[in-house]
Amino acid sequence: MPMDFPDLKSLESAAKVWKFREIKKDETEDEFRNALADFVSKKDFIESQEIRNKVGWNKWSLEQNKDMLIRSGFKI
């Protein structure tokens, strides 16, 4: 099931589910988003991309799909 992660609140919820750390005092939302996505990618690559892209896989743009393929190691 696709999931959206549009804001910091949704990221903090996902971080708790994944037993990831809390956002650091001087960390931006984008920095936290990328750190969480990197952490999750080892266990659930698609969800990590949903975190990174802010939207579920069913809403990804062509560029987001290309990024997913590059990150997964596919040559496009």
N, CA, C and O atoms as a Maestro MAE file, in Angstrom:
{
 s_m_m2io_version
 :::
 2.0.0
}

f_m_ct {
 s_m_title
 :::
 protein
 m_atom[304] {
  # First column is atom index #
  i_m_mmod_type
  r_m_x_coord
  r_m_y_coord
  r_m_z_coord
  i_m_residue_number
  s_m_chain_name
  s_m_pdb_residue_name
  s_m_pdb_atom_name
  i_m_atomic_number
  :::
  1 25 0.838 -1.170 0.000 1 A "MET " " N  " 7
  2 3 0.000 0.000 0.000 1 A "MET " " CA " 6
  3 2 0.888 1.240 0.000 1 A "MET " " C  " 6
  4 15 1.748 1.378 0.870 1 A "MET " " O  " 8
  5 25 0.698 2.131 -0.945 2 A "PRO " " N  " 7
  6 3 1.512 3.348 -0.997 2 A "PRO " " CA " 6
  7 2 1.231 4.255 0.206 2 A "PRO " " C  " 6
  8 15 0.111 4.316 0.714 2 A "PRO " " O  " 8
  9 25 2.284 4.956 0.646 3 A "MET " " N  " 7
  10 3 2.152 5.873 1.776 3 A "MET " " CA " 6
  11 2 2.765 7.220 1.426 3 A "MET " " C  " 6
  12 15 3.779 7.297 0.732 3 A "MET " " O  " 8
  13 25 2.127 8.284 1.921 4 A "ASP " " N  " 7
  14 3 2.641 9.642 1.743 4 A "ASP " " CA " 6
  15 2 3.330 10.083 3.030 4 A "ASP " " C  " 6
  16 15 2.917 9.707 4.127 4 A "ASP " " O  " 8
  17 25 4.374 10.877 2.885 5 A "PHE " " N  " 7
  18 3 5.107 11.446 4.008 5 A "PHE " " CA " 6
  19 2 5.299 12.945 3.746 5 A "PHE " " C  " 6
  20 15 6.416 13.397 3.493 5 A "PHE " " O  " 8
  21 25 4.198 13.715 3.806 6 A "PRO " " N  " 7
  22 3 4.234 15.100 3.350 6 A "PRO " " CA " 6
  23 2 4.872 16.110 4.301 6 A "PRO " " C  " 6
  24 15 5.242 17.205 3.878 6 A "PRO " " O  " 8
  25 25 5.004 15.757 5.586 7 A "ASP " " N  " 7
  26 3 5.435 16.765 6.546 7 A "ASP " " CA " 6
  27 2 6.279 16.144 7.659 7 A "ASP " " C  " 6
  28 15 6.467 14.928 7.715 7 A "ASP " " O  " 8
  29 25 6.776 16.997 8.529 8 A "LEU " " N  " 7
  30 3 7.639 16.544 9.613 8 A "LEU " " CA " 6
  31 2 6.909 15.599 10.552 8 A "LEU " " C  " 6
  32 15 7.508 14.642 11.043 8 A "LEU " " O  " 8
  33 25 5.646 15.840 10.811 9 A "LYS " " N  " 7
  34 3 4.874 14.974 11.703 9 A "LYS " " CA " 6
  35 2 4.851 13.531 11.171 9 A "LYS " " C  " 6
  36 15 5.026 12.578 11.931 9 A "LYS " " O  " 8
  37 25 4.636 13.386 9.870 10 A "SER " " N  " 7
  38 3 4.611 12.039 9.284 10 A "SER " " CA " 6
  39 2 5.994 11.394 9.326 10 A "SER " " C  " 6
  40 15 6.107 10.179 9.493 10 A "SER " " O  " 8
  41 25 7.043 12.200 9.177 11 A "LEU " " N  " 7
  42 3 8.406 11.670 9.269 11 A "LEU " " CA " 6
  43 2 8.725 11.202 10.682 11 A "LEU " " C  " 6
  44 15 9.335 10.151 10.875 11 A "LEU " " O  " 8
  45 25 8.308 11.986 11.663 12 A "GLU " " N  " 7
  46 3 8.551 11.605 13.052 12 A "GLU " " CA " 6
  47 2 7.810 10.318 13.404 12 A "GLU " " C  " 6
  48 15 8.328 9.488 14.150 12 A "GLU " " O  " 8
  49 25 6.613 10.150 12.876 13 A "SER " " N  " 7
  50 3 5.862 8.902 13.104 13 A "SER " " CA " 6
  51 2 6.577 7.720 12.468 13 A "SER " " C  " 6
  52 15 6.707 6.662 13.083 13 A "SER " " O  " 8
  53 25 7.037 7.900 11.243 14 A "ALA " " N  " 7
  54 3 7.763 6.826 10.559 14 A "ALA " " CA " 6
  55 2 9.053 6.494 11.298 14 A "ALA " " C  " 6
  56 15 9.424 5.325 11.402 14 A "ALA " " O  " 8
  57 25 9.736 7.508 11.810 15 A "ALA " " N  " 7
  58 3 10.980 7.285 12.548 15 A "ALA " " CA " 6
  59 2 10.728 6.423 13.785 15 A "ALA " " C  " 6
  60 15 11.545 5.564 14.119 15 A "ALA " " O  " 8
  61 25 9.621 6.643 14.455 16 A "LYS " " N  " 7
  62 3 9.279 5.826 15.625 16 A "LYS " " CA " 6
  63 2 9.006 4.381 15.218 16 A "LYS " " C  " 6
  64 15 9.472 3.450 15.874 16 A "LYS " " O  " 8
  65 25 8.256 4.195 14.141 17 A "VAL " " N  " 7
  66 3 7.937 2.850 13.655 17 A "VAL " " CA " 6
  67 2 9.226 2.098 13.310 17 A "VAL " " C  " 6
  68 15 9.369 0.919 13.634 17 A "VAL " " O  " 8
  69 25 10.150 2.782 12.658 18 A "TRP " " N  " 7
  70 3 11.398 2.164 12.221 18 A "TRP " " CA " 6
  71 2 12.469 2.157 13.307 18 A "TRP " " C  " 6
  72 15 13.575 1.667 13.077 18 A "TRP " " O  " 8
  73 25 12.153 2.700 14.501 19 A "LYS " " N  " 7
  74 3 13.106 2.782 15.606 19 A "LYS " " CA " 6
  75 2 14.355 3.569 15.206 19 A "LYS " " C  " 6
  76 15 15.489 3.194 15.504 19 A "LYS " " O  " 8
  77 25 14.086 4.672 14.521 20 A "PHE " " N  " 7
  78 3 15.124 5.606 14.108 20 A "PHE " " CA " 6
  79 2 15.198 6.716 15.151 20 A "PHE " " C  " 6
  80 15 14.317 6.824 16.003 20 A "PHE " " O  " 8
  81 25 16.197 7.503 15.092 21 A "ARG " " N  " 7
  82 3 16.399 8.572 16.074 21 A "ARG " " CA " 6
  83 2 15.392 9.726 15.876 21 A "ARG " " C  " 6
  84 15 14.682 9.785 14.872 21 A "ARG " " O  " 8
  85 25 15.356 10.620 16.846 22 A "GLU " " N  " 7
  86 3 14.538 11.832 16.734 22 A "GLU " " CA " 6
  87 2 15.294 12.870 15.919 22 A "GLU " " C  " 6
  88 15 16.510 12.776 15.752 22 A "GLU " " O  " 8
  89 25 14.567 13.857 15.414 23 A "ILE " " N  " 7
  90 3 15.199 14.926 14.657 23 A "ILE " " CA " 6
  91 2 16.136 15.707 15.572 23 A "ILE " " C  " 6
  92 15 15.803 15.992 16.722 23 A "ILE " " O  " 8
  93 25 17.294 16.045 15.055 24 A "LYS " " N  " 7
  94 3 18.275 16.806 15.824 24 A "LYS " " CA " 6
  95 2 17.858 18.275 15.896 24 A "LYS " " C  " 6
  96 15 17.149 18.775 15.023 24 A "LYS " " O  " 8
  97 25 18.300 18.937 16.923 25 A "LYS " " N  " 7
  98 3 17.932 20.330 17.187 25 A "LYS " " CA " 6
  99 2 18.240 21.247 16.003 25 A "LYS " " C  " 6
  100 15 17.427 22.107 15.664 25 A "LYS " " O  " 8
  101 25 19.395 21.076 15.375 26 A "ASP " " N  " 7
  102 3 19.820 21.953 14.280 26 A "ASP " " CA " 6
  103 2 19.616 21.344 12.892 26 A "ASP " " C  " 6
  104 15 20.164 21.847 11.910 26 A "ASP " " O  " 8
  105 25 18.842 20.279 12.805 27 A "GLU " " N  " 7
  106 3 18.635 19.555 11.545 27 A "GLU " " CA " 6
  107 2 17.383 20.070 10.828 27 A "GLU " " C  " 6
  108 15 16.354 20.305 11.461 27 A "GLU " " O  " 8
  109 25 17.475 20.243 9.514 28 A "THR " " N  " 7
  110 3 16.309 20.654 8.737 28 A "THR " " CA " 6
  111 2 15.424 19.441 8.452 28 A "THR " " C  " 6
  112 15 15.846 18.294 8.601 28 A "THR " " O  " 8
  113 25 14.211 19.718 8.047 29 A "GLU " " N  " 7
  114 3 13.301 18.630 7.675 29 A "GLU " " CA " 6
  115 2 13.882 17.810 6.528 29 A "GLU " " C  " 6
  116 15 13.813 16.581 6.554 29 A "GLU " " O  " 8
  117 25 14.447 18.465 5.532 30 A "ASP " " N  " 7
  118 3 15.021 17.742 4.392 30 A "ASP " " CA " 6
  119 2 16.203 16.868 4.808 30 A "ASP " " C  " 6
  120 15 16.355 15.754 4.305 30 A "ASP " " O  " 8
  121 25 17.035 17.359 5.715 31 A "GLU " " N  " 7
  122 3 18.159 16.554 6.199 31 A "GLU " " CA " 6
  123 2 17.655 15.331 6.955 31 A "GLU " " C  " 6
  124 15 18.164 14.225 6.771 31 A "GLU " " O  " 8
  125 25 16.651 15.534 7.806 32 A "PHE " " N  " 7
  126 3 16.067 14.429 8.554 32 A "PHE " " CA " 6
  127 2 15.400 13.439 7.610 32 A "PHE " " C  " 6
  128 15 15.535 12.227 7.782 32 A "PHE " " O  " 8
  129 25 14.676 13.950 6.608 33 A "ARG " " N  " 7
  130 3 13.993 13.112 5.615 33 A "ARG " " CA " 6
  131 2 14.998 12.205 4.909 33 A "ARG " " C  " 6
  132 15 14.768 11.004 4.772 33 A "ARG " " O  " 8
  133 25 16.102 12.780 4.467 34 A "ASN " " N  " 7
  134 3 17.109 11.989 3.753 34 A "ASN " " CA " 6
  135 2 17.802 10.981 4.664 34 A "ASN " " C  " 6
  136 15 18.076 9.856 4.244 34 A "ASN " " O  " 8
  137 25 18.086 11.367 5.898 35 A "ALA " " N  " 7
  138 3 18.712 10.439 6.842 35 A "ALA " " CA " 6
  139 2 17.776 9.269 7.135 35 A "ALA " " C  " 6
  140 15 18.210 8.118 7.175 35 A "ALA " " O  " 8
  141 25 16.499 9.564 7.338 36 A "LEU " " N  " 7
  142 3 15.512 8.510 7.586 36 A "LEU " " CA " 6
  143 2 15.369 7.613 6.358 36 A "LEU " " C  " 6
  144 15 15.329 6.389 6.486 36 A "LEU " " O  " 8
  145 25 15.292 8.208 5.184 37 A "ALA " " N  " 7
  146 3 15.168 7.423 3.952 37 A "ALA " " CA " 6
  147 2 16.378 6.506 3.758 37 A "ALA " " C  " 6
  148 15 16.226 5.351 3.361 37 A "ALA " " O  " 8
  149 25 17.566 7.015 4.035 38 A "ASP " " N  " 7
  150 3 18.775 6.188 3.922 38 A "ASP " " CA " 6
  151 2 18.716 5.017 4.903 38 A "ASP " " C  " 6
  152 15 19.087 3.896 4.554 38 A "ASP " " O  " 8
  153 25 18.254 5.271 6.121 39 A "PHE " " N  " 7
  154 3 18.143 4.235 7.139 39 A "PHE " " CA " 6
  155 2 17.129 3.162 6.722 39 A "PHE " " C  " 6
  156 15 17.399 1.967 6.842 39 A "PHE " " O  " 8
  157 25 15.979 3.590 6.240 40 A "VAL " " N  " 7
  158 3 14.897 2.674 5.865 40 A "VAL " " CA " 6
  159 2 15.248 1.880 4.606 40 A "VAL " " C  " 6
  160 15 14.772 0.758 4.434 40 A "VAL " " O  " 8
  161 25 16.065 2.443 3.737 41 A "SER " " N  " 7
  162 3 16.361 1.793 2.447 41 A "SER " " CA " 6
  163 2 16.980 0.413 2.611 41 A "SER " " C  " 6
  164 15 16.845 -0.435 1.729 41 A "SER " " O  " 8
  165 25 17.646 0.183 3.713 42 A "LYS " " N  " 7
  166 3 18.271 -1.119 3.942 42 A "LYS " " CA " 6
  167 2 17.241 -2.220 4.203 42 A "LYS " " C  " 6
  168 15 17.525 -3.405 4.031 42 A "LYS " " O  " 8
  169 25 16.042 -1.809 4.623 43 A "LYS " " N  " 7
  170 3 14.998 -2.783 4.972 43 A "LYS " " CA " 6
  171 2 13.795 -2.737 4.036 43 A "LYS " " C  " 6
  172 15 13.164 -3.764 3.787 43 A "LYS " " O  " 8
  173 25 13.472 -1.548 3.515 44 A "ASP " " N  " 7
  174 3 12.321 -1.393 2.623 44 A "ASP " " CA " 6
  175 2 12.619 -0.266 1.642 44 A "ASP " " C  " 6
  176 15 12.339 0.903 1.907 44 A "ASP " " O  " 8
  177 25 13.192 -0.644 0.503 45 A "PHE " " N  " 7
  178 3 13.642 0.342 -0.473 45 A "PHE " " CA " 6
  179 2 12.502 1.222 -0.984 45 A "PHE " " C  " 6
  180 15 12.676 2.434 -1.112 45 A "PHE " " O  " 8
  181 25 11.348 0.642 -1.276 46 A "ILE " " N  " 7
  182 3 10.231 1.419 -1.815 46 A "ILE " " CA " 6
  183 2 9.744 2.438 -0.791 46 A "ILE " " C  " 6
  184 15 9.518 3.597 -1.140 46 A "ILE " " O  " 8
  185 25 9.580 2.031 0.457 47 A "GLU " " N  " 7
  186 3 9.149 2.993 1.477 47 A "GLU " " CA " 6
  187 2 10.195 4.094 1.661 47 A "GLU " " C  " 6
  188 15 9.841 5.246 1.914 47 A "GLU " " O  " 8
  189 25 11.451 3.757 1.539 48 A "SER " " N  " 7
  190 3 12.484 4.791 1.663 48 A "SER " " CA " 6
  191 2 12.335 5.843 0.561 48 A "SER " " C  " 6
  192 15 12.542 7.033 0.797 48 A "SER " " O  " 8
  193 25 11.980 5.399 -0.624 49 A "GLN " " N  " 7
  194 3 11.763 6.340 -1.719 49 A "GLN " " CA " 6
  195 2 10.480 7.150 -1.505 49 A "GLN " " C  " 6
  196 15 10.419 8.320 -1.883 49 A "GLN " " O  " 8
  197 25 9.479 6.550 -0.916 50 A "GLU " " N  " 7
  198 3 8.257 7.293 -0.582 50 A "GLU " " CA " 6
  199 2 8.576 8.382 0.443 50 A "GLU " " C  " 6
  200 15 8.052 9.492 0.354 50 A "GLU " " O  " 8
  201 25 9.424 8.070 1.403 51 A "ILE " " N  " 7
  202 3 9.854 9.068 2.387 51 A "ILE " " CA " 6
  203 2 10.612 10.182 1.678 51 A "ILE " " C  " 6
  204 15 10.349 11.363 1.905 51 A "ILE " " O  " 8
  205 25 11.540 9.807 0.831 52 A "ARG " " N  " 7
  206 3 12.368 10.776 0.110 52 A "ARG " " CA " 6
  207 2 11.519 11.664 -0.811 52 A "ARG " " C  " 6
  208 15 11.764 12.866 -0.917 52 A "ARG " " O  " 8
  209 25 10.528 11.070 -1.472 53 A "ASN " " N  " 7
  210 3 9.703 11.792 -2.454 53 A "ASN " " CA " 6
  211 2 8.470 12.470 -1.858 53 A "ASN " " C  " 6
  212 15 7.800 13.244 -2.542 53 A "ASN " " O  " 8
  213 25 8.169 12.193 -0.611 54 A "LYS " " N  " 7
  214 3 7.030 12.763 0.114 54 A "LYS " " CA " 6
  215 2 5.690 12.147 -0.267 54 A "LYS " " C  " 6
  216 15 4.686 12.413 0.395 54 A "LYS " " O  " 8
  217 25 5.650 11.337 -1.309 55 A "VAL " " N  " 7
  218 3 4.394 10.731 -1.771 55 A "VAL " " CA " 6
  219 2 4.585 9.244 -2.037 55 A "VAL " " C  " 6
  220 15 5.705 8.771 -2.229 55 A "VAL " " O  " 8
  221 25 3.464 8.513 -2.046 56 A "GLY " " N  " 7
  222 3 3.494 7.083 -2.327 56 A "GLY " " CA " 6
  223 2 3.938 6.791 -3.750 56 A "GLY " " C  " 6
  224 15 3.882 7.657 -4.622 56 A "GLY " " O  " 8
  225 25 4.380 5.558 -3.972 57 A "TRP " " N  " 7
  226 3 4.916 5.159 -5.280 57 A "TRP " " CA " 6
  227 2 3.920 5.352 -6.418 57 A "TRP " " C  " 6
  228 15 4.320 5.540 -7.567 57 A "TRP " " O  " 8
  229 25 2.634 5.308 -6.107 58 A "ASN " " N  " 7
  230 3 1.623 5.468 -7.152 58 A "ASN " " CA " 6
  231 2 1.491 6.908 -7.628 58 A "ASN " " C  " 6
  232 15 0.770 7.171 -8.590 58 A "ASN " " O  " 8
  233 25 2.175 7.849 -6.975 59 A "LYS " " N  " 7
  234 3 2.114 9.269 -7.346 59 A "LYS " " CA " 6
  235 2 3.463 9.802 -7.823 59 A "LYS " " C  " 6
  236 15 3.608 11.007 -8.029 59 A "LYS " " O  " 8
  237 25 4.448 8.928 -8.001 60 A "TRP " " N  " 7
  238 3 5.770 9.389 -8.400 60 A "TRP " " CA " 6
  239 2 5.751 9.939 -9.814 60 A "TRP " " C  " 6
  240 15 5.055 9.430 -10.691 60 A "TRP " " O  " 8
  241 25 6.528 10.985 -10.012 61 A "SER " " N  " 7
  242 3 6.709 11.570 -11.341 61 A "SER " " CA " 6
  243 2 7.723 10.719 -12.119 61 A "SER " " C  " 6
  244 15 8.338 9.807 -11.567 61 A "SER " " O  " 8
  245 25 7.880 11.025 -13.370 62 A "LEU " " N  " 7
  246 3 8.870 10.333 -14.189 62 A "LEU " " CA " 6
  247 2 10.269 10.522 -13.605 62 A "LEU " " C  " 6
  248 15 11.058 9.578 -13.566 62 A "LEU " " O  " 8
  249 25 10.575 11.727 -13.155 63 A "GLU " " N  " 7
  250 3 11.886 11.995 -12.557 63 A "GLU " " CA " 6
  251 2 12.083 11.197 -11.269 63 A "GLU " " C  " 6
  252 15 13.177 10.691 -11.019 63 A "GLU " " O  " 8
  253 25 11.049 11.081 -10.459 64 A "GLN " " N  " 7
  254 3 11.150 10.304 -9.223 64 A "GLN " " CA " 6
  255 2 11.337 8.820 -9.533 64 A "GLN " " C  " 6
  256 15 12.078 8.132 -8.831 64 A "GLN " " O  " 8
  257 25 10.680 8.325 -10.567 65 A "ASN " " N  " 7
  258 3 10.875 6.934 -10.984 65 A "ASN " " CA " 6
  259 2 12.312 6.711 -11.471 65 A "ASN " " C  " 6
  260 15 12.926 5.691 -11.157 65 A "ASN " " O  " 8
  261 25 12.839 7.662 -12.231 66 A "LYS " " N  " 7
  262 3 14.223 7.556 -12.702 66 A "LYS " " CA " 6
  263 2 15.189 7.548 -11.522 66 A "LYS " " C  " 6
  264 15 16.130 6.756 -11.494 66 A "LYS " " O  " 8
  265 25 14.959 8.429 -10.545 67 A "ASP " " N  " 7
  266 3 15.807 8.480 -9.363 67 A "ASP " " CA " 6
  267 2 15.780 7.144 -8.625 67 A "ASP " " C  " 6
  268 15 16.816 6.663 -8.166 67 A "ASP " " O  " 8
  269 25 14.593 6.549 -8.511 68 A "MET " " N  " 7
  270 3 14.457 5.251 -7.842 68 A "MET " " CA " 6
  271 2 15.290 4.202 -8.571 68 A "MET " " C  " 6
  272 15 15.985 3.411 -7.932 68 A "MET " " O  " 8
  273 25 15.230 4.186 -9.880 69 A "LEU " " N  " 7
  274 3 15.998 3.212 -10.644 69 A "LEU " " CA " 6
  275 2 17.500 3.425 -10.473 69 A "LEU " " C  " 6
  276 15 18.250 2.460 -10.326 69 A "LEU " " O  " 8
  277 25 17.936 4.662 -10.491 70 A "ILE " " N  " 7
  278 3 19.356 4.961 -10.294 70 A "ILE " " CA " 6
  279 2 19.808 4.514 -8.913 70 A "ILE " " C  " 6
  280 15 20.849 3.872 -8.776 70 A "ILE " " O  " 8
  281 25 19.027 4.851 -7.886 71 A "ARG " " N  " 7
  282 3 19.394 4.468 -6.524 71 A "ARG " " CA " 6
  283 2 19.390 2.949 -6.332 71 A "ARG " " C  " 6
  284 15 20.132 2.423 -5.503 71 A "ARG " " O  " 8
  285 25 18.558 2.255 -7.095 72 A "SER " " N  " 7
  286 3 18.498 0.796 -6.948 72 A "SER " " CA " 6
  287 2 19.606 0.089 -7.710 72 A "SER " " C  " 6
  288 15 19.791 -1.120 -7.570 72 A "SER " " O  " 8
  289 25 20.352 0.855 -8.527 73 A "GLY " " N  " 7
  290 3 21.466 0.266 -9.246 73 A "GLY " " CA " 6
  291 2 21.192 -0.065 -10.699 73 A "GLY " " C  " 6
  292 15 22.076 -0.553 -11.403 73 A "GLY " " O  " 8
  293 25 19.967 0.195 -11.159 74 A "PHE " " N  " 7
  294 3 19.646 -0.034 -12.559 74 A "PHE " " CA " 6
  295 2 20.265 1.060 -13.407 74 A "PHE " " C  " 6
  296 15 20.354 2.212 -12.983 74 A "PHE " " O  " 8
  297 25 20.685 0.701 -14.588 75 A "LYS " " N  " 7
  298 3 21.190 1.681 -15.542 75 A "LYS " " CA " 6
  299 2 20.037 2.087 -16.446 75 A "LYS " " C  " 6
  300 15 19.346 1.234 -17.005 75 A "LYS " " O  " 8
  301 25 19.833 3.383 -16.587 76 A "ILE " " N  " 7
  302 3 18.756 3.846 -17.475 76 A "ILE " " CA " 6
  303 2 19.319 4.672 -18.607 76 A "ILE " " C  " 6
  304 15 18.566 5.149 -19.456 76 A "ILE " " O  " 8
  :::
 }
 m_bond[303] {
  # First column is bond index #
  i_m_from
  i_m_to
  i_m_order
  :::
  1 1 2 1
  2 2 3 1
  3 3 4 2
  4 3 5 1
  5 5 6 1
  6 6 7 1
  7 7 8 2
  8 7 9 1
  9 9 10 1
  10 10 11 1
  11 11 12 2
  12 11 13 1
  13 13 14 1
  14 14 15 1
  15 15 16 2
  16 15 17 1
  17 17 18 1
  18 18 19 1
  19 19 20 2
  20 19 21 1
  21 21 22 1
  22 22 23 1
  23 23 24 2
  24 23 25 1
  25 25 26 1
  26 26 27 1
  27 27 28 2
  28 27 29 1
  29 29 30 1
  30 30 31 1
  31 31 32 2
  32 31 33 1
  33 33 34 1
  34 34 35 1
  35 35 36 2
  36 35 37 1
  37 37 38 1
  38 38 39 1
  39 39 40 2
  40 39 41 1
  41 41 42 1
  42 42 43 1
  43 43 44 2
  44 43 45 1
  45 45 46 1
  46 46 47 1
  47 47 48 2
  48 47 49 1
  49 49 50 1
  50 50 51 1
  51 51 52 2
  52 51 53 1
  53 53 54 1
  54 54 55 1
  55 55 56 2
  56 55 57 1
  57 57 58 1
  58 58 59 1
  59 59 60 2
  60 59 61 1
  61 61 62 1
  62 62 63 1
  63 63 64 2
  64 63 65 1
  65 65 66 1
  66 66 67 1
  67 67 68 2
  68 67 69 1
  69 69 70 1
  70 70 71 1
  71 71 72 2
  72 71 73 1
  73 73 74 1
  74 74 75 1
  75 75 76 2
  76 75 77 1
  77 77 78 1
  78 78 79 1
  79 79 80 2
  80 79 81 1
  81 81 82 1
  82 82 83 1
  83 83 84 2
  84 83 85 1
  85 85 86 1
  86 86 87 1
  87 87 88 2
  88 87 89 1
  89 89 90 1
  90 90 91 1
  91 91 92 2
  92 91 93 1
  93 93 94 1
  94 94 95 1
  95 95 96 2
  96 95 97 1
  97 97 98 1
  98 98 99 1
  99 99 100 2
  100 99 101 1
  101 101 102 1
  102 102 103 1
  103 103 104 2
  104 103 105 1
  105 105 106 1
  106 106 107 1
  107 107 108 2
  108 107 109 1
  109 109 110 1
  110 110 111 1
  111 111 112 2
  112 111 113 1
  113 113 114 1
  114 114 115 1
  115 115 116 2
  116 115 117 1
  117 117 118 1
  118 118 119 1
  119 119 120 2
  120 119 121 1
  121 121 122 1
  122 122 123 1
  123 123 124 2
  124 123 125 1
  125 125 126 1
  126 126 127 1
  127 127 128 2
  128 127 129 1
  129 129 130 1
  130 130 131 1
  131 131 132 2
  132 131 133 1
  133 133 134 1
  134 134 135 1
  135 135 136 2
  136 135 137 1
  137 137 138 1
  138 138 139 1
  139 139 140 2
  140 139 141 1
  141 141 142 1
  142 142 143 1
  143 143 144 2
  144 143 145 1
  145 145 146 1
  146 146 147 1
  147 147 148 2
  148 147 149 1
  149 149 150 1
  150 150 151 1
  151 151 152 2
  152 151 153 1
  153 153 154 1
  154 154 155 1
  155 155 156 2
  156 155 157 1
  157 157 158 1
  158 158 159 1
  159 159 160 2
  160 159 161 1
  161 161 162 1
  162 162 163 1
  163 163 164 2
  164 163 165 1
  165 165 166 1
  166 166 167 1
  167 167 168 2
  168 167 169 1
  169 169 170 1
  170 170 171 1
  171 171 172 2
  172 171 173 1
  173 173 174 1
  174 174 175 1
  175 175 176 2
  176 175 177 1
  177 177 178 1
  178 178 179 1
  179 179 180 2
  180 179 181 1
  181 181 182 1
  182 182 183 1
  183 183 184 2
  184 183 185 1
  185 185 186 1
  186 186 187 1
  187 187 188 2
  188 187 189 1
  189 189 190 1
  190 190 191 1
  191 191 192 2
  192 191 193 1
  193 193 194 1
  194 194 195 1
  195 195 196 2
  196 195 197 1
  197 197 198 1
  198 198 199 1
  199 199 200 2
  200 199 201 1
  201 201 202 1
  202 202 203 1
  203 203 204 2
  204 203 205 1
  205 205 206 1
  206 206 207 1
  207 207 208 2
  208 207 209 1
  209 209 210 1
  210 210 211 1
  211 211 212 2
  212 211 213 1
  213 213 214 1
  214 214 215 1
  215 215 216 2
  216 215 217 1
  217 217 218 1
  218 218 219 1
  219 219 220 2
  220 219 221 1
  221 221 222 1
  222 222 223 1
  223 223 224 2
  224 223 225 1
  225 225 226 1
  226 226 227 1
  227 227 228 2
  228 227 229 1
  229 229 230 1
  230 230 231 1
  231 231 232 2
  232 231 233 1
  233 233 234 1
  234 234 235 1
  235 235 236 2
  236 235 237 1
  237 237 238 1
  238 238 239 1
  239 239 240 2
  240 239 241 1
  241 241 242 1
  242 242 243 1
  243 243 244 2
  244 243 245 1
  245 245 246 1
  246 246 247 1
  247 247 248 2
  248 247 249 1
  249 249 250 1
  250 250 251 1
  251 251 252 2
  252 251 253 1
  253 253 254 1
  254 254 255 1
  255 255 256 2
  256 255 257 1
  257 257 258 1
  258 258 259 1
  259 259 260 2
  260 259 261 1
  261 261 262 1
  262 262 263 1
  263 263 264 2
  264 263 265 1
  265 265 266 1
  266 266 267 1
  267 267 268 2
  268 267 269 1
  269 269 270 1
  270 270 271 1
  271 271 272 2
  272 271 273 1
  273 273 274 1
  274 274 275 1
  275 275 276 2
  276 275 277 1
  277 277 278 1
  278 278 279 1
  279 279 280 2
  280 279 281 1
  281 281 282 1
  282 282 283 1
  283 283 284 2
  284 283 285 1
  285 285 286 1
  286 286 287 1
  287 287 288 2
  288 287 289 1
  289 289 290 1
  290 290 291 1
  291 291 292 2
  292 291 293 1
  293 293 294 1
  294 294 295 1
  295 295 296 2
  296 295 297 1
  297 297 298 1
  298 298 299 1
  299 299 300 2
  300 299 301 1
  301 301 302 1
  302 302 303 1
  303 303 304 2
  :::
 }
}
